[in-house]
Amino acid sequence: MQRSTFLKLRVSPDEAERFNARATALGVSVSQMIRDTALHGAVYVTLERAQAGYEFRRLGAMLKHLYPARDIRWTSEDRKKWWALIQELRERADSLEETTSGGKGRAAERAHAG
């Protein structure tokens, strides 16, 4: 659908900053965020972010099972780095999934982002 009509919206500089920050966090334009909120009561984002979150979570789960628990060649520092990587993957997955669906594991069709 071609969008060619403009609406004017007057906001304070603080509100404009908040609009921009929220749209950026959701991965959509300010226009899309306002349009979805006004017309549908929620912002919808594409599934790519939800799918990426799911894949990060899967990767972390697979790597967790490869941890060499009894390998004496691994130093304490190596083990800390390993678990830091697993934690980083989990945090990124949480962030992506929460942005798209309001919670973990709810990626289906268009995802609601609040």
C-alpha positions, -999 to +999 in steps of 0.1 A: +000+000+000+014+034-010+015+059+018+014+094+005-007+114+031+011+131+059-002+137+094+013+163+117+021+154+153+034+179+177+056+166+205+082+179+230+119+173+224+118+147+252+089+129+237+106+129+203+137+114+219+115+087+235+098+079+202+131+075+185+146+053+213+116+030+214+114+027+176+151+019+175+147-007+202+119-024+183+138-022+150+110-002+132+107+034+120+089+060+142+062+062+116+056+024+117+056+024+155+030+052+157+009+037+129+008+002+144+001+016+179-027+039+167-043+014+144-037-019+161-029-010+197+005-027+195+037-026+174+044-056+152+079-065+140+091-090+115+100-125+126+137-122+117+144-108+152+124-136+169+140-162+147+175-148+154+167-150+192+156-186+188+188-194+169+210-178+195+193-199+222+198-231+201+234-223+196+240-217+233+223-250+242+244-269+217+276-253+229+267-260+265+268-297+258+302-295+242+318-282+275+348-304+283+340-309+320+368-334+326+394-320+303+424-310+324+439-289+296+413-263+302+423-236+327+400-219+351+402-188+328+392-209+298+362-222+317+351-187+327+354-175+291+333-205+279+305-198+304+307-160+296+300-169+260+270-191+269+256-163+291+261-137+263+242-159+238+214-163+264+212-126+270+211-118+233+184-144+227+163-130+256+167-094+242+157-104+207+128-125+218+114-100+243+116-073+217+095-092+193+071-111+213+070-098+249+085-131+261+105-162+253+095-187+226+064-170+212+076-163+177+047-170+153+035-151+123+037-114+131+052-108+166+037-084+190+062-060+206+040-040+229 
